[in-house]
Amino acid sequence: MAELHLPSTLAPLFAGLHRTPPLKALGSGNVREAPGTMAPVAFAVESGDSLTGYSYVEDWVRISDEMGRGGWIFRKLIARR
C-alpha cells in the first residue's frame, strides 16, 4: 500500500486520522462544485458550521455539511472541530 503524503498545509486537518475528520467553517465562504475558484458555487457556509472532510486536491478539501450537501472548500476557510 502506498504511503499517503499530505501537503504541509493540509497535514494538520488530517493528521492521525483513519476516518473522515470533523471540521468547522472559520467564517462565511463558498462551497464549490469542483476544486478551484472558477467552479460554480454549490452552497455557502457560515462561521461555525459543522463539516466533514473526505479528500483533498492541492489546497481544496472535499466536504459535506450536516444537511448532506457536498462540494469543495478552500482549506483556509476550515479548521478541525
Secondary structure, 3 states (H helix, E strand, C coil): CCCCCCCCCCHHHHCCCCCCCEEEECCCEEEECCCCCCCCEEEEECCCCEEEEEEEECCEEEEEECCCCEEEEEHHHEEEC
